[in-house]
Amino acid sequence: MKNFWKNKNVFVTGINGFIGGNLSKLLLVNGANVFGLVRDLNKDSFIYYENLADKITFINGDLTNKDLISRIISEYRINAVFHFAAQVEIGVALNNPYLTYETNIRGTYALLDGIKQSTTNVQSIIIASSDKAYGSYASSMMPYKEEYPLKPIFPYDVSKACADMIAQSYANKPFNMPIVVTRFCNIFGPGQLNFSAIIPDAIRSALNYSKFIPRGNGKQVRDYIYVEDVADLYLRMSQNIFLNPKKFRGQIFNAGTKKGKSVKEILKNVYTICENKPLYDKILLQMKKKSPLGEIEIQIMDYKKINKYTGWEPLRTFDEGLALTIEWYKSYLINKYDND
């Protein structure tokens, strides 16, 4: 992989975020030239904490500006694109669906049309959809499979499904763009600084930097995959699009571990590793009777197809990934709060 990515020009949307930052780190290790679109450059982010910013070319602008996208692709002679930029909070989507649709739907078709009208022959485009695009299925239907129809209801889920289908339309005739759509389970690991997500929120609380407030009954089940496994998979998929475009263009790939964990299990693991089990016991007593609006009860992902196409499978167990994640947050939180 190292020689393959050397000197390739790679454009990453959402580079200031969790997944975009981790992927950029791996791209830089493999010798790629990384370009990122940012509207507001947030220095409290993974790429700054990991001292990666000086190695990345940042372009200020809005994802919905199609002409800007076209100019970036042409001027920097971009070879590969990874699209992660999105409004990801379910609560925000419920309160402000317009903002969510503008970012997640318009942002996707502006990006793809900007690439289409550019003068550079982009050879790989990966669009990050989500397991939320499937909507709610019974537990007996788990894990999700790629052939399942999309049937979302809530705004965030709808926005991801729409962007997903738009990407598929650009991958097919008459455009035939080299696009792959990914539907991954919940991703966790170093650099996830959106503290509305369960794992970083729980870790921060377990290390006594904040108070954890339960948002539901703790029974929701999710599949979790470690971010380094995800970054590896993204590079592997993109490389395959370069080498075998006819086989990969227009494909949809799920990825997860085929194993679900409840919110209560996650919390117990985090507070136990952080040696703060009494606080976990108190949180259990504060659990609500119902799930929050907009939350799907169970989501587990199959990865049989991506394994067949690329040989990929998750390397880290959840417990291994969680231990590494907690160690990263210990360093991050000490640096952020204790050195002020």
C-alpha positions as CSV (number, residue, x, y, z in Angstrom):
1,M,0.0,0.0,0.0
2,K,2.9,2.4,0.8
3,N,4.3,2.6,-2.7
4,F,0.8,2.8,-4.2
5,W,-0.2,6.0,-2.4
6,K,3.2,7.7,-2.7
7,N,2.7,11.2,-4.3
8,K,-1.0,10.6,-5.1
9,N,-3.1,13.7,-4.6
10,V,-6.0,12.9,-2.3
11,F,-8.9,15.2,-1.4
12,V,-10.7,14.7,1.9
13,T,-13.9,16.4,2.9
14,G,-14.5,16.4,6.7
15,I,-10.8,16.4,7.2
16,N,-11.1,18.3,10.5
17,G,-13.3,15.5,11.8
18,F,-12.7,12.1,13.4
19,I,-12.7,9.8,10.5
20,G,-11.2,12.3,8.0
21,G,-8.4,13.0,10.5
22,N,-7.5,9.3,11.1
23,L,-7.6,8.6,7.3
24,S,-5.4,11.6,6.6
25,K,-2.9,10.3,9.1
26,L,-2.7,6.9,7.3
27,L,-2.5,8.6,3.9
28,L,0.5,10.7,5.0
29,V,2.2,7.7,6.4
30,N,1.9,6.1,3.0
31,G,3.3,9.1,1.2
32,A,0.2,10.7,-0.2
33,N,-0.3,14.5,-0.7
34,V,-3.4,15.3,1.3
35,F,-5.8,18.2,0.6
36,G,-8.7,19.1,2.8
37,L,-11.7,21.4,2.5
38,V,-12.6,23.3,5.7
39,R,-15.2,25.9,6.4
40,D,-13.9,26.7,9.9
41,L,-10.5,25.4,10.8
42,N,-10.9,23.9,14.3
43,K,-7.6,23.5,16.0
44,D,-9.1,21.4,18.7
45,S,-9.1,18.4,16.4
46,F,-7.3,15.1,15.8
47,I,-5.1,16.5,13.0
48,Y,-3.8,19.3,15.2
49,Y,-3.4,17.1,18.3
50,E,-1.4,14.6,16.2
51,N,0.7,17.4,14.6
52,L,-0.5,16.6,11.1
53,A,-1.8,20.0,10.1
54,D,1.5,21.3,8.7
55,K,1.6,18.3,6.3
56,I,-1.9,19.0,4.8
57,T,-3.0,21.6,2.3
58,F,-6.2,23.2,3.6
59,I,-8.6,25.0,1.3
60,N,-11.2,27.2,2.9
61,G,-14.7,27.0,1.5
62,D,-18.1,25.5,1.6
63,L,-18.9,22.0,0.4
64,T,-22.0,23.1,-1.4
65,N,-20.0,25.4,-3.7
66,K,-19.8,23.3,-6.8
67,D,-17.6,25.6,-8.7
68,L,-15.0,25.7,-5.9
69,I,-15.0,21.9,-5.8
70,S,-14.4,21.8,-9.5
71,R,-11.5,24.2,-9.2
72,I,-9.9,22.3,-6.3
73,I,-10.1,19.0,-8.3
74,S,-8.6,20.6,-11.4
75,E,-5.9,22.8,-9.9
76,Y,-4.6,20.2,-7.5
77,R,-4.9,17.4,-10.0
78,I,-6.8,15.2,-7.5
79,N,-6.5,11.5,-8.0
80,A,-8.8,10.2,-5.2
81,V,-11.6,11.7,-3.2
82,F,-13.0,10.6,0.3
83,H,-16.2,12.3,1.3
84,F,-16.8,12.3,5.1
85,A,-18.2,15.9,5.6
86,A,-21.6,15.7,7.2
87,Q,-23.9,16.9,10.0
88,V,-23.8,13.8,12.1
89,E,-25.8,14.6,15.2
90,I,-29.3,12.9,15.4
91,G,-30.6,15.5,17.8
92,V,-29.4,18.4,15.7
93,A,-31.2,16.8,12.7
94,L,-34.4,16.6,14.6
95,N,-34.2,20.2,15.6
96,N,-32.9,21.5,12.3
97,P,-33.6,19.2,9.4
98,Y,-33.0,21.9,6.8
99,L,-29.3,22.3,7.9
100,T,-28.9,18.6,7.9
101,Y,-30.3,18.2,4.4
102,E,-28.3,21.1,3.1
103,T,-25.0,19.7,4.4
104,N,-25.6,16.0,3.8
105,I,-27.7,15.9,0.6
106,R,-26.8,19.1,-1.2
107,G,-23.2,18.8,-0.1
108,T,-23.0,15.4,-1.7
109,Y,-24.4,16.3,-5.1
110,A,-22.4,19.5,-5.2
111,L,-19.3,17.6,-4.6
112,L,-20.0,14.9,-7.2
113,D,-21.1,17.4,-9.9
114,G,-18.1,19.6,-9.2
115,I,-15.9,16.5,-9.7
116,K,-17.8,15.7,-12.9
117,Q,-17.3,19.1,-14.4
118,S,-13.6,19.3,-13.5
119,T,-10.8,18.8,-16.0
120,T,-9.0,16.1,-13.9
121,N,-9.7,12.4,-14.2
122,V,-10.4,11.4,-10.7
123,Q,-9.9,7.6,-10.4
124,S,-11.5,6.9,-7.1
125,I,-14.4,8.4,-5.1
126,I,-15.6,7.0,-1.8
127,I,-18.9,8.3,-0.3
128,A,-19.4,7.6,3.3
129,S,-23.0,6.7,3.9
130,S,-24.2,5.0,7.2
131,D,-25.9,2.1,8.7
132,K,-28.6,4.7,9.6
133,A,-29.6,4.8,5.9
134,Y,-31.2,1.4,6.3
135,G,-33.7,2.6,8.9
136,S,-35.2,0.3,11.4
137,Y,-35.3,-3.5,10.9
138,A,-36.3,-6.2,13.4
139,S,-33.6,-7.9,15.4
140,S,-34.2,-11.1,13.4
141,M,-33.1,-9.2,10.3
142,M,-29.7,-8.3,11.7
143,P,-27.0,-8.0,10.6
144,Y,-27.8,-5.5,7.8
145,K,-27.0,-6.7,4.3
146,E,-26.3,-4.6,1.3
147,E,-29.4,-5.8,-0.6
148,Y,-31.7,-4.6,2.1
149,P,-33.9,-1.7,0.9
150,L,-33.4,1.7,2.5
151,K,-36.4,2.8,4.6
152,P,-35.3,5.7,6.8
153,I,-37.8,7.8,8.7
154,F,-36.0,10.4,10.8
155,P,-34.2,13.4,9.3
156,Y,-30.6,12.3,9.8
157,D,-31.3,8.8,8.5
158,V,-33.2,10.2,5.5
159,S,-30.3,12.6,4.7
160,K,-27.8,9.7,4.6
161,A,-30.1,7.6,2.5
162,C,-30.6,10.4,0.0
163,A,-26.9,11.1,-0.3
164,D,-26.3,7.4,-0.7
165,M,-28.8,7.1,-3.6
166,I,-27.5,10.3,-5.3
167,A,-24.0,8.8,-5.2
168,Q,-25.3,5.6,-6.8
169,S,-26.9,7.6,-9.6
170,Y,-23.5,9.3,-10.4
171,A,-21.9,5.9,-10.5
172,N,-24.2,4.6,-13.2
173,K,-24.9,5.6,-16.7
174,P,-24.6,8.1,-18.2
175,F,-21.9,9.4,-15.8
176,N,-20.1,6.2,-14.8
177,M,-18.1,7.9,-12.1
178,P,-15.7,5.6,-10.1
179,I,-17.8,5.7,-6.9
180,V,-18.1,3.3,-4.0
181,V,-20.7,3.8,-1.2
182,T,-19.8,2.7,2.3
183,R,-22.4,1.9,5.0
184,F,-20.4,1.3,8.2
185,C,-21.5,0.7,11.8
186,N,-20.6,3.1,14.7
187,I,-16.9,4.0,14.5
188,F,-14.9,4.7,17.6
189,G,-11.3,5.4,18.5
190,P,-8.7,8.2,19.1
191,G,-9.8,11.6,17.9
192,Q,-13.6,11.4,18.2
193,L,-14.1,14.8,19.7
194,N,-17.9,14.9,19.2
195,F,-18.8,14.3,22.8
196,S,-22.4,13.6,22.0
197,A,-21.2,10.1,20.9
198,I,-21.5,7.5,23.6
199,I,-17.9,6.3,23.9
200,P,-16.0,9.7,24.2
201,D,-18.8,11.0,26.4
202,A,-18.5,8.1,28.7
203,I,-14.7,8.1,28.8
204,R,-14.6,11.8,29.6
205,S,-17.0,11.2,32.5
206,A,-15.3,8.1,33.7
207,L,-12.0,10.1,33.9
208,N,-13.9,12.8,36.0
209,Y,-13.8,15.6,33.4
210,S,-17.6,15.8,32.9
211,K,-20.9,14.5,34.1
212,F,-22.5,11.7,32.0
213,I,-26.3,12.3,31.4
214,P,-28.2,9.2,30.1
215,R,-30.3,9.9,27.1
216,G,-32.3,6.6,27.1
217,N,-32.8,3.3,28.7
218,G,-29.4,1.9,27.8
219,K,-30.9,-1.0,25.8
220,Q,-30.1,0.2,22.3
221,V,-27.7,-2.2,20.5
222,R,-25.0,-1.0,18.2
223,D,-22.1,-2.6,16.3
224,Y,-18.7,-0.8,16.9
225,I,-15.6,-0.8,14.8
226,Y,-12.2,0.6,15.6
227,V,-11.2,3.6,13.5
228,E,-7.8,2.3,12.5
229,D,-9.5,-0.7,10.9
230,V,-11.8,1.7,9.1
231,A,-9.0,3.8,7.8
232,D,-7.2,0.7,6.5
233,L,-10.4,-0.4,4.8
234,Y,-10.9,2.9,3.1
235,L,-7.5,2.9,1.6
236,R,-7.9,-0.7,0.5
237,M,-11.2,0.0,-1.2
238,S,-9.9,3.1,-2.9
239,Q,-6.8,1.2,-4.2
240,N,-9.1,-1.5,-5.6
241,I,-11.2,1.2,-7.5
242,F,-7.9,2.4,-9.1
243,L,-6.9,-1.1,-10.1
244,N,-10.2,-2.7,-11.0
245,P,-12.8,0.1,-11.7
246,K,-15.3,-2.1,-13.6
247,K,-15.6,-4.5,-10.6
248,F,-15.8,-1.8,-7.9
249,R,-17.6,1.1,-9.5
250,G,-21.1,1.5,-8.1
251,Q,-20.6,-1.1,-5.4
252,I,-22.1,-0.7,-1.9
253,F,-20.2,-2.2,1.1
254,N,-21.2,-2.7,4.7
255,A,-18.6,-3.0,7.4
256,G,-18.9,-3.9,11.0
257,T,-18.0,-6.7,13.3
258,K,-21.3,-8.7,13.2
259,K,-21.5,-8.2,17.0
260,G,-23.8,-5.8,18.8
261,K,-23.3,-4.2,22.2
262,S,-25.9,-2.4,24.3
263,V,-25.3,1.1,25.7
264,K,-25.2,-0.4,29.2
265,E,-22.5,-2.8,28.1
266,I,-20.5,0.0,26.6
267,L,-20.8,2.1,29.8
268,K,-19.8,-0.8,32.0
269,N,-16.7,-1.5,29.9
270,V,-15.6,2.1,29.9
271,Y,-16.1,2.7,33.7
272,T,-14.6,-0.6,34.6
273,I,-11.4,0.0,32.6
274,C,-11.2,3.6,34.0
275,E,-11.6,2.1,37.5
276,N,-14.7,4.1,38.2
277,K,-17.3,1.4,38.6
278,P,-19.2,3.2,41.4
279,L,-20.1,6.0,39.1
280,Y,-21.4,3.5,36.5
281,D,-23.7,2.1,39.2
282,K,-25.1,5.6,39.8
283,I,-25.6,6.2,36.1
284,L,-27.7,3.0,35.9
285,L,-30.1,4.4,38.4
286,Q,-30.5,7.5,36.2
287,M,-31.5,5.6,33.0
288,K,-34.7,6.7,31.4
289,K,-37.6,4.4,30.6
290,K,-37.7,5.0,26.9
291,S,-35.3,5.5,24.0
292,P,-34.7,9.0,22.8
293,L,-36.7,10.0,19.7
294,G,-34.9,9.3,16.4
295,E,-32.8,6.4,17.8
296,I,-33.1,3.0,16.1
297,E,-33.2,0.1,18.6
298,I,-30.7,-2.3,17.0
299,Q,-28.1,-2.0,14.3
300,I,-25.5,-4.7,13.5
301,M,-23.5,-4.8,10.3
302,D,-22.5,-7.7,8.0
303,Y,-19.1,-7.6,6.3
304,K,-19.2,-10.7,4.2
305,K,-19.2,-8.8,0.9
306,I,-16.3,-6.6,1.6
307,N,-14.3,-9.6,2.9
308,K,-15.1,-11.4,-0.4
309,Y,-14.0,-8.4,-2.5
310,T,-10.9,-7.4,-0.6
311,G,-10.1,-9.9,2.1
312,W,-10.7,-7.3,4.8
313,E,-11.9,-8.1,8.3
314,P,-11.6,-6.1,11.5
315,L,-8.3,-6.7,13.3
316,R,-9.0,-5.1,16.7
317,T,-11.5,-6.6,19.1
318,F,-13.8,-4.1,20.8
319,D,-11.9,-4.5,24.1
320,E,-8.5,-3.9,22.4
321,G,-9.8,-0.9,20.6
322,L,-11.5,0.5,23.7
323,A,-8.3,0.2,25.8
324,L,-6.3,2.1,23.2
325,T,-9.0,4.7,22.9
326,I,-9.1,5.3,26.6
327,E,-5.3,5.8,26.7
328,W,-5.5,8.3,23.9
329,Y,-8.2,10.3,25.7
330,K,-6.2,10.3,29.0
331,S,-3.4,12.1,27.2
332,Y,-5.8,14.4,25.3
333,L,-7.8,15.4,28.3
334,I,-4.8,16.0,30.5
335,N,-3.3,18.2,27.7
336,K,-6.6,20.1,27.2
337,Y,-7.8,20.6,30.8
338,D,-5.0,20.0,33.3
339,N,-2.5,22.2,31.5
340,D,-4.7,25.2,31.2
